[in-house]
């Protein structure tokens, strides 16, 4: 059983930065792709970024390219999402997930509980 716990969310002004962390238990972290998704009330969960198990392949949704950076530390069973130049439209609950290298949430087997990010204008 794998458990994922996100942290690092909070309230920040537009233009500010936050670093989200995803701590994983279990042995499967290092063999799975890790992704970040986000969701706002009344909307479907949106793909944000993905990193392959070895860190060699990374992909971002267009709206965060150049502002967000995804990374991972397999030795520590942790993943990260560095978010810079935040905008009010980045406000959402952010989830980390483990699964297959894909932008579809259907391809992810494990999910964290989410962390709230609020960006004020």
Long-range contacts (C-beta under 8 A, 24 or more apart in sequence): 1-25, 1-26, 2-26, 2-28, 2-29, 2-98, 2-109, 2-110, 3-110, 4-96, 4-97, 4-98, 4-110, 4-111, 4-112, 4-113, 5-112, 5-113, 6-94, 6-95, 6-96, 6-112, 6-113, 6-114, 6-115, 7-115, 8-115, 9-94, 9-115, 9-116, 9-117, 9-118, 10-116, 10-117, 10-118, 11-118, 11-119, 11-120, 12-86, 12-117, 12-118, 12-119, 12-120, 13-119, 13-120, 14-86, 14-87, 14-88, 14-119, 14-120, 14-121, 15-85, 15-86, 16-86, 16-119, 17-82, 17-83, 17-84, 17-85, 17-86, 18-83, 18-86, 18-117, 19-80, 19-81, 19-82, 19-83, 20-80, 20-81, 20-83, 20-94, 20-96, 20-115, 20-117, 21-78, 21-79, 21-80, 22-78, 22-79, 22-80, 22-81, 22-96, 22-112, 23-77, 23-78, 24-77, 24-78, 24-79, 24-98, 24-110, 25-77, 26-77, 28-98, 28-110, 29-74, 29-77, 29-79, 29-98, 30-74, 30-77, 32-98, 32-99, 32-100, 32-109, 32-110, 33-98, 33-99, 33-100, 33-101, 33-102, 34-70, 34-72, 34-79, 34-96, 34-97, 34-98, 35-96, 35-97, 35-98, 35-99, 35-102, 35-103, 35-108, 36-70, 36-81, 36-94, 36-95, 36-96, 36-97, 37-94, 37-95, 37-97, 37-105, 38-90, 38-92, 38-93, 38-94, 38-95, 38-117, 39-92, 39-93, 39-95, 39-114, 40-91, 40-92, 40-93, 45-95, 45-105, 46-92, 47-103, 47-104, 47-105, 48-81, 48-94, 49-81, 50-101, 50-102, 50-103, 51-79, 52-101, 57-101, 59-103, 61-103, 63-89, 64-90, 83-117, 86-117, 86-119, 87-119, 88-119, 88-120, 88-121, 89-119, 90-117, 90-119, 91-117, 91-118, 91-119, 92-116, 92-117, 93-117
